[in-house]
Amino acid sequence: MHRLPTAARKVEPSLSIFVSSLAFGLITSAVLALASVGFTLQFAVTNVLNLAYGAVMTAAAFVAYSVNQAGVTIWIAALAAAVVGSVLSVFLNRVVYTPFQRRKSTPIALVIVALGMTLILEFGTQAIAGPTNVSYTMAQGPTLRVGSFALSAAEVAIIGLSVVMMGLVHVLIRYTRLGKAMRATAANRDLARNCGIRTDRVVTVTWVITGALCGLAGAVFGMNAGTFGATSTDIFLVLILAAVFLGGPGEPYGAMLGALVIGMATEVSAAFIQPDYKDVIAFVILLTMLAVRPTGLLGARA
């Protein structure tokens, strides 16, 4: 009986693990892209580093859970999460961030306010939903397998949803009047206002759109995680920041690229080191990028 050399037998399992980790990396990248693009668009247009973004994701995920438990498929419940994400985001802007901006508060003061809102939203969600983790009622569907590369039908659907949303963001930014107004407002709000652009309306619509992406990302995060609780997105927010700063703050295409790199890096590293440390890889990438090129891969040098 022919036997593979020892070296070949060692390489084959390692290759199989690597290919499997690429599949996990794709799904993580898809979830991360939905969240990161919304976060970076929000920052670009409104100039608010909304660190309560993860808490809004969680609240929206729990709303999707409630709708799902009422017998509605999770894919429809995700739409409810998107609506709640929009409502909460607009509320944060109108009631919390805008009053501080009108008082000319410093950026660090807004960051502290955002951290405070994170605690309020997280513990408010926990008080309503309870301290235990929950999971959606959903079918994973058949497994689509190509060698060691395997994804369930639900995971393929999540990747497809992310790709569609990234395409819609591209069309919005490049080919619509709203997208042009958003880019002008992000570049120079005062100049855009003087040119006749209703910047306040543009900012509000931006919070609506990015809030919907945030809520949708929350529901998809819950699908991918399997179980989640009120504080489950705390670490995920680090991944969002890593993707945003890797691609370039305020750069939606940079966030897409950053999400792909971070998603792949964390999952591939988890396959070969202790999985509990995979999020540390994202933090190391974030610190390295901040030290070497703070404007990110696609960010303009300033």
Sequence and secondary structure as in RCSB ss.txt:
>XXXX:A:sequence
MHRLPTAARKVEPSLSIFVSSLAFGLITSAVLALASVGFTLQFAVTNVLNLAYGAVMTAAAFVAYSVNQAGVTIW
IAALAAAVVGSVLSVFLNRVVYTPFQRRKSTPIALVIVALGMTLILEFGTQAIAGPTNVSYTMAQGPTLRVGSFA
LSAAEVAIIGLSVVMMGLVHVLIRYTRLGKAMRATAANRDLARNCGIRTDRVVTVTWVITGALCGLAGAVFGMNA
GTFGATSTDIFLVLILAAVFLGGPGEPYGAMLGALVIGMATEVSAAFIQPDYKDVIAFVILLTMLAVRPTGLLGA
RA
>XXXX:A:secstr
     HHHHHHHHHHHHHHHHHHHHHHHHHHHHHHHHHHHHHHHHH    TTHHHHHHHHHHHHHHHHHTT  HH
HHHHHHHHHHHHHHHHIIIIIIHHHHHTT  HHHHHHHHHHHHHHHHHHHHHHH SS B        EEEETTEE
EEHHHHHHHHHHHHHHHHHHHHHHHSHHHHHHHHHHH HHHHHHTT  HHHHHHHHHHHHHHHHHHHHHHHHHHH
SSB TTTHHHHHHHHHHHHHHH TT HHHHHHHHHHHHHHHHHHHHHS GGGHHHHHHHHHHHHHHH TT SSS 
  
